[in-house]
């Protein structure tokens, strides 16, 4: 069992940010109970699908969980959640705190039910600023933390979002760390607490950690930005027959690169000879590397640079990464048998523990697949469950 064995998590999250965090907690051994609306998490609908409600985004962010469907707008649905909370260690939600308050599930309420509970919110903005009640999505936070502006600066001048739910994933990872730290504190003191993980502040630190630059100082020394990251030539290099990912970074790597390519002229050039010279002339350095890499094939460069111990990797696309020799050797994308979806490609837990290995405990559930099981564990009788189904608070067990 994983390192979080024995930890019970009530997962009141949808879409990507919260589910990604709670999936990781489940992979680490926690018992994660996903509380869904009667219609289910909206990502169930994102295709392509073999069966309705089991789309790939849902499958890949909701394994290691059990599902129960509840109408939380009905008092009986709220009461069910409170009974689940009574024996839980963690509650994770990703609606605005104001919405939790309207459901009468704010921290002031649930902490009375369970003072040991870690009440973790992943939402848009810190609650002590003017944006507190604003809605937030990945694209909005990318824009507000300068990522499209940086993309424009390094590309064709047109602002673009990163083609990945970068904010949701990073904030989800941050939430996992915050929740685990809170569990350590709870185990030391016996007291739970409310933990807020705001998207905007998390990503502001993530982006500006690289790009604060001279804005670190007061007064500023420049307009900010990390020159190497902002060079338009920082990209995979074109070879004579494709592309390759290479970084020649420290002095030892550059010495090996000069020797492997026979470029003694660059070794003597002050723009290339030292770390400081390269940092000051990074655009010139990258442009020259681009010219050099066009002279051989991808395979030739890969062999030469590996032999010289210069960092090199293939430039994969979404299909070729599945065949990467390292990922194939480590079985990172195992094909597994899902109870309803048949053979699907999964992904392994990347972290490794010597004593408590973390592995997916189950594959992504059908909507309300574990409803009866969860209700029985919470002490509901068959008669009570039948009444909840009859009154439209939950669904018939699937």
Secondary structure, DSSP 4 states (H G I P E B T S, - for coil): --TTTT-EEEEE--TTHHHHHHHHHHHTT-EEEEEE-TT--GGGGSS--SSTT--HHHHTT--SEEEEE--TTSHHHHHHHHHHHHT-SEEEE-S-HHHHHHTT-SHHHHHHH-TT-EEEEEESS-TTSTTTT----HHHHHHHTTHHHHHHHHTTS-----SS-HHHHHHHHHHHHHHHHHHHHHHHHS--EEEEEEHHHHHHHHHHHHH-GGGGSSS-SSS---HHHH-TT-SPEE-SSSEEEE---SHHHHHHHHHHHT-HHHHT-HHHHSHHHHHHTHHHHHHHHHHHHTTS-HHHHHHHHHHHT--EEE---TTGGGG-HHHHHTTTT-EEEETTTEEEE--------SSS-----SPPPPTTTTHHHHHHHTT--HHHHHHHHHTTSSPPP-
